[in-house]
Amino acid sequence: MRLLFEVTGVVRRPLEVVRERMFADAGESGSHRLVDREQGVIAYWGDWWYHGEDSLHPHPDGALIRHRVYNIARQGNWAPYLANKLFIGYRARLEDTMRARVRDLEAQS
């Protein structure tokens, strides 16, 4: 597994409140998904190259959410770069998505 991207965000709410909200609609583990409420991890992957992982950690201001994207291709691990147009703009989209997630988690009552 090769880490390609990592973005984080701090939710200014108690860790247990964020955990409850984050896992409210996470579903259960399956063939392409791991849901570990105790460890605060939701991971999902495709059949070819993609592995995404969200993890929850304590933070002095509340809860830290970390999203990581890995390349898990066993062969042709260079191909995801071509298939995703060299990932141009990808990090910016991840950062925008993280900001929106933090806003949503903070806004829920």
N, CA, C and O atoms as CSV, one atom per row, in Angstrom:
chain,resi,resn,atom,element,x,y,z
A,1,MET,N,N,0.847,-1.177,0.000
A,1,MET,CA,C,0.000,0.000,0.000
A,1,MET,C,C,0.892,1.241,0.000
A,1,MET,O,O,1.826,1.352,0.795
A,2,ARG,N,N,0.594,2.143,-0.882
A,2,ARG,CA,C,1.370,3.387,-0.962
A,2,ARG,C,C,0.452,4.563,-0.687
A,2,ARG,O,O,-0.534,4.771,-1.393
A,3,LEU,N,N,0.784,5.339,0.356
A,3,LEU,CA,C,-0.007,6.503,0.696
A,3,LEU,C,C,0.144,7.561,-0.388
A,3,LEU,O,O,1.257,7.965,-0.723
A,4,LEU,N,N,-0.984,8.006,-0.932
A,4,LEU,CA,C,-0.977,9.046,-1.953
A,4,LEU,C,C,-1.362,10.404,-1.377
A,4,LEU,O,O,-0.728,11.416,-1.677
A,5,PHE,N,N,-2.400,10.422,-0.551
A,5,PHE,CA,C,-2.922,11.677,-0.014
A,5,PHE,C,C,-3.370,11.484,1.423
A,5,PHE,O,O,-3.813,10.407,1.822
A,6,GLU,N,N,-3.242,12.558,2.188
A,6,GLU,CA,C,-3.768,12.587,3.552
A,6,GLU,C,C,-4.285,13.995,3.821
A,6,GLU,O,O,-3.578,14.979,3.603
A,7,VAL,N,N,-5.516,14.080,4.293
A,7,VAL,CA,C,-6.091,15.351,4.715
A,7,VAL,C,C,-6.705,15.153,6.097
A,7,VAL,O,O,-7.164,14.061,6.434
A,8,THR,N,N,-6.707,16.215,6.885
A,8,THR,CA,C,-7.262,16.130,8.231
A,8,THR,C,C,-8.159,17.332,8.490
A,8,THR,O,O,-8.086,18.357,7.812
A,9,GLY,N,N,-8.996,17.165,9.482
A,9,GLY,CA,C,-9.854,18.250,9.930
A,9,GLY,C,C,-10.173,18.077,11.395
A,9,GLY,O,O,-10.259,16.952,11.888
A,10,VAL,N,N,-10.350,19.179,12.096
A,10,VAL,CA,C,-10.683,19.142,13.521
A,10,VAL,C,C,-12.140,19.544,13.694
A,10,VAL,O,O,-12.571,20.612,13.260
A,11,VAL,N,N,-12.879,18.656,14.341
A,11,VAL,CA,C,-14.281,18.918,14.657
A,11,VAL,C,C,-14.322,19.382,16.107
A,11,VAL,O,O,-13.878,18.662,17.001
A,12,ARG,N,N,-14.844,20.557,16.343
A,12,ARG,CA,C,-14.876,21.130,17.681
A,12,ARG,C,C,-16.111,20.655,18.442
A,12,ARG,O,O,-17.001,21.431,18.791
A,13,ARG,N,N,-16.123,19.371,18.675
A,13,ARG,CA,C,-17.156,18.698,19.464
A,13,ARG,C,C,-16.460,17.559,20.207
A,13,ARG,O,O,-15.389,17.118,19.789
A,14,PRO,N,N,-17.051,17.077,21.303
A,14,PRO,CA,C,-16.427,15.962,22.030
A,14,PRO,C,C,-16.246,14.734,21.134
A,14,PRO,O,O,-17.084,14.440,20.281
A,15,LEU,N,N,-15.148,14.036,21.345
A,15,LEU,CA,C,-14.794,12.869,20.531
A,15,LEU,C,C,-15.938,11.873,20.442
A,15,LEU,O,O,-16.243,11.392,19.351
A,16,GLU,N,N,-16.574,11.552,21.551
A,16,GLU,CA,C,-17.637,10.542,21.524
A,16,GLU,C,C,-18.857,11.005,20.732
A,16,GLU,O,O,-19.540,10.195,20.106
A,17,VAL,N,N,-19.127,12.300,20.760
A,17,VAL,CA,C,-20.235,12.846,19.957
A,17,VAL,C,C,-19.907,12.709,18.470
A,17,VAL,O,O,-20.756,12.310,17.673
A,18,VAL,N,N,-18.671,13.042,18.105
A,18,VAL,CA,C,-18.248,12.932,16.707
A,18,VAL,C,C,-18.258,11.471,16.274
A,18,VAL,O,O,-18.690,11.157,15.165
A,19,ARG,N,N,-17.783,10.573,17.141
A,19,ARG,CA,C,-17.786,9.137,16.816
A,19,ARG,C,C,-19.208,8.671,16.530
A,19,ARG,O,O,-19.449,7.966,15.551
A,20,GLU,N,N,-20.135,9.058,17.371
A,20,GLU,CA,C,-21.528,8.653,17.182
A,20,GLU,C,C,-22.070,9.174,15.850
A,20,GLU,O,O,-22.747,8.448,15.122
A,21,ARG,N,N,-21.770,10.428,15.538
A,21,ARG,CA,C,-22.250,11.027,14.282
A,21,ARG,C,C,-21.580,10.390,13.073
A,21,ARG,O,O,-22.230,10.117,12.064
A,22,MET,N,N,-20.278,10.157,13.181
A,22,MET,CA,C,-19.528,9.602,12.050
A,22,MET,C,C,-20.008,8.191,11.700
A,22,MET,O,O,-20.057,7.817,10.528
A,23,PHE,N,N,-20.357,7.420,12.721
A,23,PHE,CA,C,-20.746,6.033,12.488
A,23,PHE,C,C,-22.255,5.832,12.391
A,23,PHE,O,O,-22.718,4.703,12.232
A,24,ALA,N,N,-23.021,6.910,12.485
A,24,ALA,CA,C,-24.480,6.795,12.476
A,24,ALA,C,C,-24.999,6.092,11.227
A,24,ALA,O,O,-25.935,5.298,11.308
A,25,ASP,N,N,-24.396,6.378,10.065
A,25,ASP,CA,C,-24.858,5.754,8.826
A,25,ASP,C,C,-23.733,4.985,8.132
A,25,ASP,O,O,-23.743,4.823,6.912
A,26,ALA,N,N,-22.769,4.515,8.915
A,26,ALA,CA,C,-21.599,3.825,8.344
A,26,ALA,C,C,-21.913,2.409,7.880
A,26,ALA,O,O,-21.181,1.846,7.066
A,27,GLY,N,N,-22.982,1.838,8.384
A,27,GLY,CA,C,-23.298,0.462,8.005
A,27,GLY,C,C,-22.365,-0.526,8.678
A,27,GLY,O,O,-21.797,-0.252,9.735
A,28,GLU,N,N,-22.221,-1.669,8.051
A,28,GLU,CA,C,-21.405,-2.746,8.610
A,28,GLU,C,C,-20.282,-3.099,7.647
A,28,GLU,O,O,-20.295,-2.703,6.481
A,29,SER,N,N,-19.313,-3.848,8.153
A,29,SER,CA,C,-18.205,-4.314,7.317
A,29,SER,C,C,-18.738,-5.248,6.233
A,29,SER,O,O,-19.743,-5.934,6.422
A,30,GLY,N,N,-18.048,-5.260,5.100
A,30,GLY,CA,C,-18.429,-6.122,3.989
A,30,GLY,C,C,-17.220,-6.438,3.145
A,30,GLY,O,O,-16.085,-6.281,3.596
A,31,SER,N,N,-17.453,-6.885,1.916
A,31,SER,CA,C,-16.352,-7.332,1.066
A,31,SER,C,C,-15.420,-6.200,0.642
A,31,SER,O,O,-14.249,-6.456,0.358
A,32,HIS,N,N,-15.896,-4.967,0.590
A,32,HIS,CA,C,-15.061,-3.827,0.212
A,32,HIS,C,C,-15.127,-2.716,1.247
A,32,HIS,O,O,-14.958,-1.540,0.925
A,33,ARG,N,N,-15.376,-3.102,2.499
A,33,ARG,CA,C,-15.588,-2.094,3.533
A,33,ARG,C,C,-15.264,-2.670,4.904
A,33,ARG,O,O,-15.632,-3.798,5.231
A,34,LEU,N,N,-14.564,-1.860,5.696
A,34,LEU,CA,C,-14.299,-2.200,7.092
A,34,LEU,C,C,-14.876,-1.092,7.949
A,34,LEU,O,O,-14.567,0.083,7.746
A,35,VAL,N,N,-15.712,-1.459,8.905
A,35,VAL,CA,C,-16.271,-0.500,9.847
A,35,VAL,C,C,-15.885,-0.982,11.241
A,35,VAL,O,O,-16.389,-1.999,11.716
A,36,ASP,N,N,-14.991,-0.247,11.890
A,36,ASP,CA,C,-14.519,-0.603,13.228
A,36,ASP,C,C,-14.825,0.565,14.158
A,36,ASP,O,O,-14.025,1.489,14.307
A,37,ARG,N,N,-15.995,0.504,14.777
A,37,ARG,CA,C,-16.441,1.585,15.640
A,37,ARG,C,C,-15.522,1.759,16.846
A,37,ARG,O,O,-15.254,2.882,17.275
A,38,GLU,N,N,-15.050,0.663,17.380
A,38,GLU,CA,C,-14.187,0.717,18.568
A,38,GLU,C,C,-12.868,1.446,18.283
A,38,GLU,O,O,-12.411,2.249,19.097
A,39,GLN,N,N,-12.262,1.163,17.125
A,39,GLN,CA,C,-10.998,1.799,16.756
A,39,GLN,C,C,-11.203,3.139,16.056
A,39,GLN,O,O,-10.245,3.883,15.845
A,40,GLY,N,N,-12.446,3.448,15.696
A,40,GLY,CA,C,-12.737,4.713,15.024
A,40,GLY,C,C,-12.250,4.741,13.592
A,40,GLY,O,O,-11.712,5.750,13.136
A,41,VAL,N,N,-12.436,3.623,12.867
A,41,VAL,CA,C,-11.941,3.515,11.491
A,41,VAL,C,C,-13.049,3.034,10.559
A,41,VAL,O,O,-13.778,2.089,10.860
A,42,ILE,N,N,-13.150,3.712,9.424
A,42,ILE,CA,C,-13.983,3.259,8.319
A,42,ILE,C,C,-13.062,3.210,7.106
A,42,ILE,O,O,-12.475,4.224,6.729
A,43,ALA,N,N,-12.935,2.046,6.499
A,43,ALA,CA,C,-12.079,1.891,5.320
A,43,ALA,C,C,-12.902,1.280,4.203
A,43,ALA,O,O,-13.813,0.488,4.445
A,44,TYR,N,N,-12.571,1.655,2.979
A,44,TYR,CA,C,-13.280,1.131,1.818
A,44,TYR,C,C,-12.287,1.040,0.683
A,44,TYR,O,O,-11.352,1.837,0.601
A,45,TRP,N,N,-12.484,0.071,-0.192
A,45,TRP,CA,C,-11.534,-0.149,-1.276
A,45,TRP,C,C,-12.238,-0.733,-2.476
A,45,TRP,O,O,-13.309,-1.333,-2.381
A,46,GLY,N,N,-11.603,-0.538,-3.591
A,46,GLY,CA,C,-12.126,-1.064,-4.844
A,46,GLY,C,C,-11.413,-2.351,-5.211
A,46,GLY,O,O,-10.679,-2.921,-4.404
A,47,ASP,N,N,-11.634,-2.799,-6.431
A,47,ASP,CA,C,-11.025,-4.046,-6.895
A,47,ASP,C,C,-9.641,-3.841,-7.485
A,47,ASP,O,O,-8.909,-4.806,-7.709
A,48,TRP,N,N,-9.279,-2.588,-7.738
A,48,TRP,CA,C,-8.048,-2.371,-8.488
A,48,TRP,C,C,-7.015,-1.605,-7.697
A,48,TRP,O,O,-6.046,-2.200,-7.226
A,49,TRP,N,N,-7.188,-0.293,-7.532
A,49,TRP,CA,C,-6.104,0.484,-6.935
A,49,TRP,C,C,-6.492,1.234,-5.672
A,49,TRP,O,O,-5.608,1.558,-4.879
A,50,TYR,N,N,-7.751,1.523,-5.444
A,50,TYR,CA,C,-8.178,2.481,-4.425
A,50,TYR,C,C,-8.391,1.852,-3.055
A,50,TYR,O,O,-9.029,0.807,-2.924
A,51,HIS,N,N,-7.842,2.510,-2.039
A,51,HIS,CA,C,-8.143,2.206,-0.640
A,51,HIS,C,C,-8.265,3.544,0.073
A,51,HIS,O,O,-7.297,4.302,0.139
A,52,GLY,N,N,-9.432,3.838,0.600
A,52,GLY,CA,C,-9.660,5.058,1.365
A,52,GLY,C,C,-9.917,4.702,2.807
A,52,GLY,O,O,-10.555,3.693,3.108
A,53,GLU,N,N,-9.418,5.536,3.697
A,53,GLU,CA,C,-9.548,5.227,5.121
A,53,GLU,C,C,-9.818,6.496,5.904
A,53,GLU,O,O,-9.076,7.472,5.797
A,54,ASP,N,N,-10.877,6.480,6.689
A,54,ASP,CA,C,-11.193,7.562,7.609
A,54,ASP,C,C,-10.926,7.068,9.014
A,54,ASP,O,O,-11.357,5.977,9.388
A,55,SER,N,N,-10.212,7.870,9.797
A,55,SER,CA,C,-9.957,7.491,11.185
A,55,SER,C,C,-10.207,8.683,12.087
A,55,SER,O,O,-10.056,9.834,11.678
A,56,LEU,N,N,-10.586,8.394,13.303
A,56,LEU,CA,C,-10.968,9.397,14.282
A,56,LEU,C,C,-9.987,9.341,15.442
A,56,LEU,O,O,-9.658,8.261,15.933
A,57,HIS,N,N,-9.512,10.528,15.888
A,57,HIS,CA,C,-8.491,10.602,16.933
A,57,HIS,C,C,-8.821,11.735,17.897
A,57,HIS,O,O,-9.449,12.722,17.512
A,58,PRO,N,N,-8.396,11.591,19.157
A,58,PRO,CA,C,-8.577,12.694,20.111
A,58,PRO,C,C,-7.773,13.915,19.668
A,58,PRO,O,O,-6.716,13.795,19.048
A,59,HIS,N,N,-8.297,15.081,19.998
A,59,HIS,CA,C,-7.616,16.338,19.698
A,59,HIS,C,C,-7.954,17.314,20.827
A,59,HIS,O,O,-9.062,17.260,21.362
A,60,PRO,N,N,-7.040,18.195,21.201
A,60,PRO,CA,C,-7.329,19.131,22.298
A,60,PRO,C,C,-8.593,19.961,22.085
A,60,PRO,O,O,-9.233,20.374,23.052
A,61,ASP,N,N,-8.954,20.206,20.834
A,61,ASP,CA,C,-10.159,20.995,20.542
A,61,ASP,C,C,-11.389,20.142,20.251
A,61,ASP,O,O,-12.451,20.685,19.945
A,62,GLY,N,N,-11.271,18.831,20.340
A,62,GLY,CA,C,-12.409,17.950,20.072
A,62,GLY,C,C,-11.974,16.644,19.463
A,62,GLY,O,O,-11.491,15.756,20.164
A,63,ALA,N,N,-12.145,16.516,18.135
A,63,ALA,CA,C,-11.842,15.263,17.450
A,63,ALA,C,C,-11.142,15.565,16.125
A,63,ALA,O,O,-11.530,16.479,15.398
A,64,LEU,N,N,-10.125,14.797,15.831
A,64,LEU,CA,C,-9.400,14.914,14.565
A,64,LEU,C,C,-9.877,13.804,13.635
A,64,LEU,O,O,-9.866,12.629,14.003
A,65,ILE,N,N,-10.294,14.178,12.435
A,65,ILE,CA,C,-10.629,13.199,11.402
A,65,ILE,C,C,-9.486,13.194,10.403
A,65,ILE,O,O,-9.058,14.244,9.924
A,66,ARG,N,N,-8.999,11.999,10.096
A,66,ARG,CA,C,-7.923,11.846,9.114
A,66,ARG,C,C,-8.457,10.986,7.973
A,66,ARG,O,O,-8.973,9.890,8.191
A,67,HIS,N,N,-8.324,11.501,6.756
A,67,HIS,CA,C,-8.699,10.730,5.563
A,67,HIS,C,C,-7.432,10.456,4.770
A,67,HIS,O,O,-6.677,11.373,4.446
A,68,ARG,N,N,-7.210,9.193,4.463
A,68,ARG,CA,C,-6.040,8.799,3.681
A,68,ARG,C,C,-6.486,8.039,2.441
A,68,ARG,O,O,-7.451,7.275,2.468
A,69,VAL,N,N,-5.761,8.269,1.356
A,69,VAL,CA,C,-5.997,7.550,0.108
A,69,VAL,C,C,-4.716,6.803,-0.233
A,69,VAL,O,O,-3.634,7.387,-0.297
A,70,TYR,N,N,-4.862,5.499,-0.452
A,70,TYR,CA,C,-3.727,4.639,-0.779
A,70,TYR,C,C,-3.880,4.048,-2.173
A,70,TYR,O,O,-4.994,3.827,-2.649
A,71,ASN,N,N,-2.758,3.798,-2.813
A,71,ASN,CA,C,-2.701,3.027,-4.046
A,71,ASN,C,C,-2.391,1.592,-3.633
A,71,ASN,O,O,-1.313,1.316,-3.107
A,72,ILE,N,N,-3.320,0.686,-3.867
A,72,ILE,CA,C,-3.113,-0.713,-3.485
A,72,ILE,C,C,-2.920,-1.628,-4.699
A,72,ILE,O,O,-2.982,-2.851,-4.574
A,73,ALA,N,N,-2.687,-1.031,-5.876
A,73,ALA,CA,C,-2.497,-1.836,-7.092
A,73,ALA,C,C,-1.287,-2.746,-6.924
A,73,ALA,O,O,-0.206,-2.297,-6.541
A,74,ARG,N,N,-1.479,-4.011,-7.212
A,74,ARG,CA,C,-0.371,-4.971,-7.100
A,74,ARG,C,C,0.505,-4.949,-8.348
A,74,ARG,O,O,1.725,-5.099,-8.274
A,75,GLN,N,N,-0.130,-4.762,-9.468
A,75,GLN,CA,C,0.595,-4.653,-10.735
A,75,GLN,C,C,0.162,-3.360,-11.405
A,75,GLN,O,O,-0.970,-2.907,-11.232
A,76,GLY,N,N,1.047,-2.788,-12.151
A,76,GLY,CA,C,0.705,-1.555,-12.852
A,76,GLY,C,C,0.363,-0.433,-11.892
A,76,GLY,O,O,-0.560,0.344,-12.135
A,77,ASN,N,N,1.121,-0.349,-10.784
A,77,ASN,CA,C,0.781,0.662,-9.783
A,77,ASN,C,C,0.982,2.092,-10.286
A,77,ASN,O,O,0.658,3.045,-9.577
A,78,TRP,N,N,1.498,2.247,-11.466
A,78,TRP,CA,C,1.637,3.547,-12.113
A,78,TRP,C,C,0.340,3.949,-12.823
A,78,TRP,O,O,0.108,5.134,-13.062
A,79,ALA,N,N,-0.491,2.983,-13.156
A,79,ALA,CA,C,-1.682,3.233,-13.964
A,79,ALA,C,C,-2.717,4.146,-13.290
A,79,ALA,O,O,-3.371,4.915,-13.994
A,80,PRO,N,N,-2.895,4.099,-11.975
A,80,PRO,CA,C,-3.864,5.027,-11.381
A,80,PRO,C,C,-3.547,6.493,-11.661
A,80,PRO,O,O,-4.454,7.321,-11.741
A,81,TYR,N,N,-2.279,6.810,-11.807
A,81,TYR,CA,C,-1.915,8.192,-12.119
A,81,TYR,C,C,-2.465,8.601,-13.495
A,81,TYR,O,O,-2.966,9.712,-13.669
A,82,LEU,N,N,-2.364,7.699,-14.451
A,82,LEU,CA,C,-2.908,7.988,-15.785
A,82,LEU,C,C,-4.428,7.992,-15.763
A,82,LEU,O,O,-5.066,8.868,-16.348
A,83,ALA,N,N,-4.998,7.012,-15.088
A,83,ALA,CA,C,-6.457,6.896,-15.041
A,83,ALA,C,C,-7.097,8.094,-14.336
A,83,ALA,O,O,-8.257,8.419,-14.589
A,84,ASN,N,N,-6.352,8.741,-13.463
A,84,ASN,CA,C,-6.876,9.884,-12.715
A,84,ASN,C,C,-6.230,11.202,-13.132
A,84,ASN,O,O,-6.150,12.145,-12.345
A,85,LYS,N,N,-5.774,11.250,-14.378
A,85,LYS,CA,C,-5.199,12.479,-14.961
A,85,LYS,C,C,-4.134,13.082,-14.051
A,85,LYS,O,O,-4.131,14.282,-13.776
A,86,LEU,N,N,-3.229,12.215,-13.593
A,86,LEU,CA,C,-2.110,12.587,-12.728
A,86,LEU,C,C,-2.563,13.177,-11.393
A,86,LEU,O,O,-1.785,13.833,-10.701
A,87,PHE,N,N,-3.810,12.944,-11.042
A,87,PHE,CA,C,-4.403,13.430,-9.792
A,87,PHE,C,C,-4.387,14.956,-9.689
A,87,PHE,O,O,-4.385,15.508,-8.589
A,88,ILE,N,N,-4.377,15.623,-10.822
A,88,ILE,CA,C,-4.395,17.089,-10.821
A,88,ILE,C,C,-5.713,17.562,-10.198
A,88,ILE,O,O,-6.795,17.184,-10.648
A,89,GLY,N,N,-5.605,18.377,-9.176
A,89,GLY,CA,C,-6.772,18.899,-8.477
A,89,GLY,C,C,-7.357,17.959,-7.433
A,89,GLY,O,O,-8.284,18.340,-6.718
A,90,TYR,N,N,-6.846,16.765,-7.330
A,90,TYR,CA,C,-7.415,15.756,-6.424
A,90,TYR,C,C,-7.291,16.196,-4.964
A,90,TYR,O,O,-8.258,16.114,-4.206
A,91,ARG,N,N,-6.095,16.667,-4.565
A,91,ARG,CA,C,-5.903,17.089,-3.183
A,91,ARG,C,C,-6.860,18.228,-2.825
A,91,ARG,O,O,-7.442,18.227,-1.740
A,92,ALA,N,N,-7.026,19.181,-3.710
A,92,ALA,CA,C,-7.933,20.303,-3.445
A,92,ALA,C,C,-9.359,19.803,-3.224
A,92,ALA,O,O,-10.061,20.297,-2.342
A,93,ARG,N,N,-9.787,18.825,-4.020
A,93,ARG,CA,C,-11.132,18.260,-3.833
A,93,ARG,C,C,-11.239,17.551,-2.489
A,93,ARG,O,O,-12.254,17.669,-1.803
A,94,LEU,N,N,-10.189,16.811,-2.108
A,94,LEU,CA,C,-10.191,16.139,-0.799
A,94,LEU,C,C,-10.280,17.160,0.330
A,94,LEU,O,O,-11.033,16.968,1.285
A,95,GLU,N,N,-9.516,18.241,0.222
A,95,GLU,CA,C,-9.535,19.273,1.253
A,95,GLU,C,C,-10.894,19.954,1.329
A,95,GLU,O,O,-11.379,20.228,2.427
A,96,ASP,N,N,-11.518,20.233,0.190
A,96,ASP,CA,C,-12.869,20.817,0.174
A,96,ASP,C,C,-13.864,19.882,0.833
A,96,ASP,O,O,-14.705,20.310,1.624
A,97,THR,N,N,-13.764,18.603,0.504
A,97,THR,CA,C,-14.670,17.608,1.079
A,97,THR,C,C,-14.478,17.519,2.585
A,97,THR,O,O,-15.455,17.401,3.325
A,98,MET,N,N,-13.231,17.574,3.051
A,98,MET,CA,C,-12.966,17.504,4.489
A,98,MET,C,C,-13.558,18.726,5.196
A,98,MET,O,O,-14.170,18.584,6.254
A,99,ARG,N,N,-13.388,19.908,4.635
A,99,ARG,CA,C,-13.973,21.108,5.245
A,99,ARG,C,C,-15.496,20.978,5.351
A,99,ARG,O,O,-16.085,21.355,6.364
A,100,ALA,N,N,-16.118,20.452,4.320
A,100,ALA,CA,C,-17.571,20.255,4.349
A,100,ALA,C,C,-17.972,19.234,5.401
A,100,ALA,O,O,-18.970,19.422,6.097
A,101,ARG,N,N,-17.205,18.153,5.526
A,101,ARG,CA,C,-17.502,17.132,6.546
A,101,ARG,C,C,-17.407,17.717,7.943
A,101,ARG,O,O,-18.264,17.462,8.789
A,102,VAL,N,N,-16.355,18.508,8.186
A,102,VAL,CA,C,-16.187,19.128,9.503
A,102,VAL,C,C,-17.369,20.050,9.796
A,102,VAL,O,O,-17.928,20.017,10.892
A,103,ARG,N,N,-17.746,20.866,8.825
A,103,ARG,CA,C,-18.910,21.759,9.007
A,103,ARG,C,C,-20.171,20.965,9.337
A,103,ARG,O,O,-20.925,21.318,10.244
A,104,ASP,N,N,-20.385,19.881,8.581
A,104,ASP,CA,C,-21.579,19.055,8.796
A,104,ASP,C,C,-21.577,18.413,10.182
A,104,ASP,O,O,-22.602,18.394,10.863
A,105,LEU,N,N,-20.435,17.893,10.591
A,105,LEU,CA,C,-20.341,17.237,11.902
A,105,LEU,C,C,-20.491,18.244,13.040
A,105,LEU,O,O,-21.047,17.908,14.085
A,106,GLU,N,N,-20.014,19.450,12.859
A,106,GLU,CA,C,-20.157,20.474,13.890
A,106,GLU,C,C,-21.587,21.009,13.949
A,106,GLU,O,O,-22.062,21.399,15.016
A,107,ALA,N,N,-22.268,21.028,12.813
A,107,ALA,CA,C,-23.614,21.602,12.744
A,107,ALA,C,C,-24.688,20.669,13.281
A,107,ALA,O,O,-25.736,21.130,13.731
A,108,GLN,N,N,-24.444,19.372,13.239
A,108,GLN,CA,C,-25.454,18.420,13.715
A,108,GLN,C,C,-25.663,18.620,15.195
A,108,GLN,O,O,-24.719,18.863,15.947
A,109,SER,N,N,-26.929,18.512,15.609
A,109,SER,CA,C,-27.198,18.667,17.041
A,109,SER,C,C,-27.659,17.381,17.652
A,109,SER,O,O,-27.930,17.330,18.852
